[in-house]
Amino acid sequence: SRRDPRCIRDQMKNSMSTPSYSHQVAVNAYLLKEGKFLLLKRTRPPLIWSPPGGRLQPDEDPVGGLLREIREETHLEADVIAPVNTWFGKWQNRRLLAIDYLVLFRRGNLKLSEEHSA
């Protein structure tokens, strides 16, 4: 039996418009200023100290997403130097690829978002 070409076309169109991702991608900034790295204390679980960063939006460029996260969380401007570490594993019951970057402070006054207390 032959399949209706319209059904095949519709299936292809639907599969192309809603991509399926196998994991999330996160970026973190080892932000260096005057020989010190910036760590932020989270206000929501897990209540840990961590570098600025977060998950990328769908199809977002990692460096652009990193700079966005730095601005949102600290109001600082920075220059991304290079990736320095990657990690892949389970985080909050999802597969996560994390890319850590060395970042140099450029300018700005630290102002924390509501996600961080110190």
Disulfide bonds with the S-S distance in Angstrom:
none
